Amino acid sequence: MGIMGWVAIAQGHRRATILAALVTTFAGVGLLLNQPERTSLAWVGIPLVVGGAAMLVGIVWPASTRLPEAPPSLASSLIRRATLNGKLERLFPMIGVTILSADLVYNLKLSASPALQAEDTIAILAACVFLGYGFLPPRFSRERDFVLTFVIALNAILVVPLLLARAWEANFERSVDFYSWVALAPQTSAVLHLIGVENTIHPVAGATAPGLTFTPQHLGVQVTVVITTACSGIYSFGIFASAFVAFVLTEFQRPARRLWLLLGFGMATAYVANVLRMVIIVLVGYYTDSTETDLQNMLIAHSYAGWLIFLGWIALFWAALFKFLPAEEGPEKVAKTPLERAGRIGCRACGEALSPAVPATRCTCGAYYHVQCTSTIMRCRACGTKMNTEPGGRPTTAK
């Protein structure tokens, strides 16, 4: 079977393909953010991210069958309302310049260090998205809205809370390790106490992050783990939660109650998985390290366990999520063609298989048609959308 045959099969199992693409992408992101020590395994993350993105763009949202404008979604509706039906989109470049200027002024005047930190990078990414938003053509509106929603959510999760906390305490030089003090170290300590591991949380001389001190069973001396923001997993959590929000908002058109419950559940369980990661790292040191290992087991767990736990949880969560996601309903149900029952993509008009040699198009609902076949039908047989054909034979759809 050729590569186009495999692509057709993947398109016929869209949610499974999305799951594979997301797991592949997050595996790469996890390796890049939580790089294993003393190995070059982190470089594997780059092809994983590229491969996952290629699956989404080439199979899930294929450009060759994309309509002139992507169908509406929750994200596009929210953006349209926030911009007064697009009237404020002309201000996006100004917003981008303002974000860049504000970040520069903040670093020079208020921050403890003028160097660019992870939060600065996130803010600059948002500024670049605002600057380039208006330059993308309408046929890429889905991808454009996904990226805009993603960077807004990422800043809302990782940047805005830190700024608000610093403003509340009137201390803009407070370290980014503030997150570890408030939302990670105390929770990790509480879970460890529940399972019988005595520990204490305290400041560490020369560090802005909290220290968690415990005594391994086979070591006999106290050990202190400094939980910095960089190794806490908060960035992995932020990226997952932001991508999850952006994906759901750009994939669905109606704000069903179950959809919002899934959003809240996804972010809550992502946070729980982040705390679980730190608990497991400490438990590895508590139960397995001795004078012979000299904490090497805990260091190995720090390098690899976080990535494996996060990846395993991502795979299980998205698999369960796709099983219970609310389906988009059309005005009528159409029986699958024999090809579709066999897991392959076929034209909804003639029932024949799609081929790279024969031009095809896709309705907003996802149904495929040969270009020639669109001239023989008035409406999409899957959703009832009116089918038009522009001069030159390029098909479009219109309500």
C-alpha angles and dihedrals in degrees: 000000000000127000093261089056091056090046090053091051091049091050089052090057097045100163093047088051091049089050092051091047094049094046091048092048095047091047088058094044090049092053092049095048098039100036114192111242121250094006137092092223090113090074089065086069093072097062089041092056092044091047094050092048091048090054091053096046098038101038112015095039102018114191093210091065099032116126119233089264129022118242118265119270140180089267094052090047092051092046091048092052094044091051095044094250092321097309092119095048088091086068093058094093089051090050090051092051090046092053091049092048094045092051091050093048092046092053093048099042110025112016122092089230128032090207118108112261130189091272090053090053090052092051092047090050089055091049091053091050092052090048094051100035096096095048096067116093120242093255087069093049093117093054091041093052091044092056093044092049090046096054093044091052091045091054091044091054103037109022111029097052090051092051092047091049091050091048091048091055093038088232113117091172091066110127124251084244085082086096092059091052094050110029109020119026097050092046092047090049092049093052091049091051090051091057094045103263109134113217144149135217116219144146118277121220111249094013133091094205125084122259124224112206124197139151117242113225095237100035104060097208132085119263126200122207114197108215105207123180091245093061098032096086094238092129091053089049092048094049093048095047092046094047090047092052092045093048095050093045093050095042100053134055104198128055098233115184091239089056093059091045089054090051092053093043092050094053093044094050091045089058092047090051089052092054090045089056092059092044093054092048091055092044091054089056093042097053105028111029120095139160088283096053094038094205092307091128091057091047090052090049089050091053100043112011094068093054094044094046092047093046093047092048092047091052094048094044097049092044091054091041095055090049092058102031112125111254121234107247125215128201092261140021118235123198115244119255118243089257092054091048086054090053097256132118118250139170110272091215103050101013093230123135120265117249132191087233093060118063113242138180137198129229120228088258092057100257115139128223136178109247090236091051093056089071090063098054131059099203139021109271092218103049108006095245112157112253118218131179120214121216108281093040100275108143125221135173130231133179 
